[in-house]
Amino acid sequence: MAPTFITLFGMETITFESPHNIALKLGDSFRFDLPYVGGTGYQWEWSDQELLEMIEEEYKSKSDAPGGGGRMLYTFKAKQKGTAAFELFYWQPWCGKESVEKNLRIELTVQ
């Protein structure tokens, strides 16, 4: 699967494959740029998060061919101060946890 990127607005893009810590200020925004292949039943979901609000979701296709894949862009905004774990899952939710293909965990601090 292609790499995952986090873009912190006003900062450089971070590429990661292991747990990561992110510190934000209240009101800061950031974007997840995640690989996605439509038609497979797999989708990105995230843990319920009181510190963040999703403010935009966008799909960018890499190909005009059916099932060609692309990227999902999710933009979040820090809406509450605190510390929490934020987890992303690429899975088929109706198949349960055994279908998780990719799981990303981020330790998030909002000041």
N, C-alpha and C positions, 0 to 999 in steps of 0.2 A: 504494500500500500504506500502511496506517496506520502511525503513528509507533512507534518502538521505545523502550522505557523501561528504565532500570536503576534499581532501588531498592536503595540501600545502607541496611541496617537501622540505625535510629537517626539517619539523615540524610535529606535531601530526595531526591525523585526527580529523576533527570537524564534529559533527553531529548536524543538526539543523532542525527545523520545522518552524521557524519564521524569519523575516528579519535579516540580518546579515551584519556586516561591515568587509571588508577585505582590508588590506593595503599591497601593493606589491611594490617591486623595479622593475625598468625597466629590462626586461630579465628574471624575475622570472616565474616559471611554476607552475601550479596547476591542479588537476584532479577532475572532478565531477564523482562520482560513483552513478549511478541512476538506480532505478528499471525499468524494461522493460519487457513487454509481447508481443512478436511478434504475428502477425495474428489478432490483435484486431483493427488495423488501427491507434492506438495511437502511437505518436512519440514525442520525445523531440526536441524542437526548442528553440532558444534563440533570444533575441532582437539583432538587428544590433549593433555591438559594435566596435568602432574604437580603443579602448584601448587594445583589445585582439585579438589574432590570434589562431584559433584552429589548433593544430599541430598533433593531433592523435585522432582517433575514433576507439573503439574496443567493440565488443559484447562478453560477457562471459555467456555461457549457464549454468543454474543450473540443467537442466534435459535433457535427450535425448528424452523425450516425446514431441510430437508436442504441441505447445502452453504452454510448461512448464515454460517459462519465464527465466529471467536471469537479467543481469546488463549491462547497457551501460556505458562505460568509455570514457569520453571526456577530453582530455588534452589541456589546453590553456596556452599561453605564453603572458606576458605583453609586448606589442610592442610600446606603446606610453604613455607618462606622462599625467596625468589628473585625473579628478574625474567624475564618471558617475554611473548610476544605470544599473545593469545587471540583466535581467529577463530570467528565464527558464520557459517553458510551456510544460506540458504533455497533448497533445490534438490530436484531429482529425482535421487538418487544414481546410479541405473542409467543415466541419460542422460549422465552425465559433467559436466565443469566448464562446458560451454556452457549448461547448464540453470540455473546459479546466477542467481536473481532478485535476491537481496539478500545482501551480504557485509559483515559488520561486524568491524572489527579494533580490539582494545583492547590497549594496552600496560599490562601488569599488574605491579605490584610488591607483594610480600608481605614484610613486615618482622617 
